[in-house]
Structure formats: structure tokens, C-alpha cells
Amino acid sequence: MSEDFFPIFINLNGKKCLVVGGGNIAFRKIKTLSKYGAIIDVVSREIKIEAINELAQNVYLREFRQGDLEEYFFVVAATDSPEVNEKIYREADSKNILVNNITSSNKCNTRFTAVLEREEFVVAVSGKGKNPKLAVKIRDKIGDFL
């Protein structure tokens, strides 16, 4: 099986998305998803960033449970536990749900990218889940070039 990911742009407007986690990385993912019109629910034992409550449609203060994924188009596993994130990935992938796992570059079926938007185009750069900081540098250099 290939570890290469097919680059694609997806319309998330009005799509139900679940973010599992309530820390800094979860907050960054939630901000990104909300920018693109996703309807976001959050499951987390605790919310460390208060703004999560403002961006999410629903916040469930509890552990992730099997079966939580049933109604979602896209899921982000953003806990501080690689084991929990892998469990989320396995369940989502088995149900053909798009899933990003913040603690693994290969136990996911989607990746976030460094995005450059202009009025007439969008450029996305992937660090292949291994080097997001380099992806941001490349995106910025492309921006400088344009």
C-alpha cells in the first residue's frame, strides 16, 4: 500500500466535523475548520483554550467513546495520547470517514497543509506529515515569490 497521499481540496461548508481534544493543537485545527464553514463538535476531558467553546457547535466534556464518529464527515484526533488518536483513526478509517491524527504521519487518511490563499488561487504545501515547519517555510517563500 502506498504511503503517498492524493492532494485534493474539499468543500467543508456545512459538513459535520469532530475534533477530539481541547488543547492548543486542537484549537488550531478548529480555527482552520471553522474558517472553511465546518460545523464542529468537540469531545475532550477538558478545554484548555476558552475560544474552543465559542467556535464549536457542541462541546462534550468527557473521554472519546467508540461510536462517537457515527454522524461525522471528518474527524481530527488531537489528544495528547498517541494510543487514543490511533484508536480514533482506526474506527474512522474502518467507516470511511476522513480522519487526521496529529500524532502520526501514517495512521491517518488526511493531512492538513500549509495554505496560501489569494483572490484567484489557493496553494497548499504538505510536509507529508513529517515536517510541517518546512511546509510553512515553503508556503511563505511561494508567497514572497508571488
C-alpha positions as CSV (number, residue, x, y, z in Angstrom):
1,M,0.0,0.0,0.0
2,S,1.3,3.4,-0.9
3,E,2.0,6.0,1.8
4,D,1.6,8.8,-0.7
5,F,-1.5,11.0,-0.2
6,F,-3.5,12.3,-3.2
7,P,-3.7,16.1,-3.0
8,I,-7.3,17.3,-3.0
9,F,-9.4,20.3,-2.0
10,I,-12.7,19.5,-0.2
11,N,-15.7,21.7,0.5
12,L,-16.3,21.5,4.3
13,N,-19.1,24.1,4.3
14,G,-21.9,22.8,6.4
15,K,-20.2,19.4,7.0
16,K,-20.2,17.9,10.5
17,C,-16.7,17.6,11.9
18,L,-15.5,16.2,15.2
19,V,-12.3,17.3,17.0
20,V,-11.3,15.1,19.8
21,G,-9.1,17.1,22.2
22,G,-9.1,20.5,23.8
23,G,-5.6,21.8,23.8
24,N,-3.5,24.2,21.5
25,I,-3.3,21.9,18.5
26,A,-7.0,21.0,18.7
27,F,-7.7,24.8,18.8
28,R,-5.6,25.5,15.7
29,K,-7.4,22.7,13.8
30,I,-10.8,24.0,15.0
31,K,-9.9,27.5,13.8
32,T,-9.0,26.2,10.4
33,L,-12.1,24.1,10.0
34,S,-14.3,26.9,11.1
35,K,-12.7,29.2,8.5
36,Y,-14.0,26.8,5.9
37,G,-17.6,26.6,7.2
38,A,-17.4,23.3,9.0
39,I,-19.9,22.5,11.8
40,I,-17.6,21.5,14.6
41,D,-18.3,19.4,17.7
42,V,-15.6,18.7,20.3
43,V,-15.1,15.8,22.7
44,S,-12.4,16.4,25.4
45,R,-11.9,15.7,29.0
46,E,-11.1,19.4,29.4
47,I,-11.0,22.5,27.3
48,K,-7.7,24.3,27.8
49,I,-8.4,27.1,25.3
50,E,-11.6,29.0,26.1
51,A,-12.1,30.1,22.5
52,I,-12.9,26.5,21.6
53,N,-16.3,26.9,23.3
54,E,-17.0,29.9,21.0
55,L,-16.1,28.1,17.8
56,A,-17.7,24.7,18.4
57,Q,-21.3,24.0,18.0
58,N,-21.2,21.4,20.8
59,V,-18.6,20.6,23.4
60,Y,-18.8,17.3,25.2
61,L,-16.6,17.2,28.4
62,R,-15.8,13.5,28.5
63,E,-13.5,10.8,27.1
64,F,-13.8,9.7,23.5
65,R,-16.1,6.6,23.2
66,Q,-16.4,4.1,20.5
67,G,-19.4,5.1,18.4
68,D,-18.8,8.9,18.7
69,L,-18.0,9.1,15.0
70,E,-21.3,8.0,13.5
71,E,-22.5,11.3,12.1
72,Y,-19.3,12.9,11.1
73,F,-17.8,13.6,7.7
74,F,-14.3,14.5,9.0
75,V,-12.6,13.8,12.4
76,V,-9.4,15.2,13.9
77,A,-7.8,13.1,16.6
78,A,-6.0,15.8,18.6
79,T,-5.5,14.4,22.0
80,D,-2.1,14.2,23.8
81,S,-2.3,10.4,23.6
82,P,-1.0,8.6,20.5
83,E,-2.9,5.5,21.6
84,V,-6.2,7.3,21.8
85,N,-5.5,9.1,18.5
86,E,-4.8,5.7,16.8
87,K,-8.0,4.2,18.2
88,I,-9.9,7.2,16.7
89,Y,-8.1,6.7,13.4
90,R,-8.8,3.0,13.2
91,E,-12.5,3.5,13.9
92,A,-12.9,6.4,11.5
93,D,-10.9,4.7,8.7
94,S,-12.9,1.5,9.1
95,K,-16.1,3.6,8.5
96,N,-14.6,5.5,5.5
97,I,-14.6,8.8,7.5
98,L,-11.9,11.3,6.8
99,V,-9.5,11.5,9.7
100,N,-6.4,13.4,10.7
101,N,-4.2,12.2,13.5
102,I,-2.0,14.8,15.0
103,T,0.4,12.3,16.5
104,S,1.1,10.1,13.4
105,S,2.1,10.8,9.8
106,N,0.8,7.5,8.6
107,K,-2.1,6.5,11.0
108,C,-4.4,8.9,9.3
109,N,-6.1,9.2,5.9
110,T,-5.9,13.0,5.6
111,R,-3.3,15.7,6.4
112,F,-3.6,19.4,7.0
113,T,-1.4,21.6,4.7
114,A,0.2,25.0,4.9
115,V,-2.2,27.1,2.8
116,L,-1.6,30.3,0.8
117,E,-4.7,32.0,-0.4
118,R,-5.0,34.7,-2.9
119,E,-8.1,36.0,-4.6
120,E,-7.6,34.0,-7.8
121,F,-5.9,30.8,-6.4
122,V,-5.0,28.6,-3.5
123,V,-1.7,26.8,-2.9
124,A,-1.3,24.1,-0.4
125,V,2.0,22.6,0.7
126,S,2.4,19.4,2.6
127,G,5.3,18.3,4.7
128,K,4.0,14.7,4.3
129,G,3.1,14.7,7.9
130,K,6.8,14.7,8.8
131,N,7.9,18.3,8.5
132,P,5.1,20.9,8.9
133,K,7.5,23.7,9.7
134,L,9.3,23.2,6.4
135,A,5.9,23.2,4.6
136,V,5.2,26.6,6.2
137,K,8.6,28.0,5.1
138,I,8.0,26.8,1.5
139,R,4.5,28.3,1.6
140,D,5.9,31.6,2.7
141,K,8.6,31.6,0.0
142,I,5.9,30.9,-2.6
143,G,4.0,33.9,-1.2
144,D,7.1,36.1,-1.4
145,F,7.6,35.0,-5.0
146,L,4.1,35.9,-5.9
